[in-house]
């Protein structure tokens, strides 16, 4: 959820801009964008010139991948790799790139439940080839949340595919994981500001290592393009800049509330809730506790109305998710390796009693309640 102070800041910026739109765009916008960028760079301990404003992580990822494709010109002799649990839009993007250039698209298959990080790293290692030229890794896969051991994963990429360009899709990372980009592991890193950071929708960022910035181009070429990398991304045409400008209020909030304390509490609450649910349902978590961040996978108990068997698919997951929604519960249900899981999330405004409502609703379904 977006912080109230951020929504108020966004409203105030909108009113300020509309009082004198030309003056703001011509004379005030860039210094304010730079100010926010510097604040985020301080939080992430990186150079401000390596951070670029984005409307969302999907746009950021498209920006990097399309620039990479234009610069490196991959062909049929090359390979592109991602995890089988990568975000859906990422898979569509990479399939499109593959169809355009002929590069082979590979997936490192991740099966659930995960006993530890070993199977993920083994799958990644087995899928990497010397001819792999692009790797996209999810820091926390949205559909199947676990904290990918990034240091080990990127080290494998460097060892087995030394020429690969490595992108970390950290859509859930800012506020969800400890981050330090002073010495970035990957060549590019994207993250959203509207998730665990609680910024307004339409705010995200891209971090690009300096040696690659010369060939990074925005998806839209406008007046800012051609002078320096940052200017090309600050002005890609007239946009609503209020979400990015309101991040200054978000930075001030977390400076007072405690950014690291929020992350630690969210992780604690996700683990605590997951353990409570597994105890009540007689199931298990989908990943070990040390790989849980602010989200957790909890296996559902058998639900008679779905029938028996271990081959649960998307259709069954959707039935259960809709049944919970009709009980005023908004929680994703995932079908992974033939099993059904709920994906719970936690933040500083959540408390254990909310997950107890989910516990009781699922117990009703497991006892034969109508779906």
Order of alpha helices (4+ residues) and beta strands (2+ residues): alpha-alpha-beta-alpha-beta-alpha-beta-alpha-beta-alpha-beta-beta-beta-alpha-alpha-alpha-alpha-beta-alpha-beta-beta-alpha
